[in-house]
Amino acid sequence: MSATEVTTWHLAQSSPDALPATPVPAPAGLDLTVVRAELIGPEFARFLYTAVGGAWHWTDRLGWDYRQWADWLAKDGVETWVAWVSGTPAGYVQLEPHREDRAGEVEVAYFGLLPAFIGQGLGGHLLDLGLRRAWDLADRHLALPPTRQVAVHTCSLDGPAALGNYQARGFELVRTETTVQPVGATPGPWPGSDRPAAAPVS
């Protein structure tokens, strides 16, 4: 593991009017549906986290146990919207409302595509849909206050299109910070999956 300089960009939207006036259409030619996983459990949540984030150094939740995942998913207002292409999970957006002094702020906790679906025009559509669901989150969770701000952060370890995709959906840069962090190999969706298989022994 080596120390690497990492830049983190914090972005926000203060109004749904920041979104494009017309929703981003689904890419043509895909048998695509995006649905809320209303009965999501720790197993599927962790699968999405590792399958999408394994290539981008998503490691903060790798050590979570079953109860930690279950408790987080059970928080009122946490939603997971999953894109399915021909019956196969292709990516997801996960929303998390904040409480207390940040009440009314909804964070895009996680967003991304599985590697096989990157570059097909799906990301813009999925993010646009997720943001619209962030703005109407209180309509589905009546104990929550209306959304007043949607926030997200991305960093230089994420996919190269991430920052541009957020800005194209109406996010404005709030703060930039650069830190030196220990960074190892990307973990992949399971230990060692980021490394090519060894050549067969002849």
Buried (B, 14 or more C-beta within 10 A) or exposed (E): EEEBEBEBBBBBBEEBEBBEEEEBEBBEEBEBEBEBBEEBEBEBBBEBBBBBBBBBBBBEBEEBEEEEBEEBBEEEBBBBBBBBBEEEBBBBBBBBBBEEEEEBBBBBBBBBBBBEBBEBBBBBBBBBBBBBBBBEBBEEBEEBEEBBBBBBBBBBBBBEBBBEBBEBBBBEEEEEEEEEBEBEEBBBBEEEBEEEEEEEEE
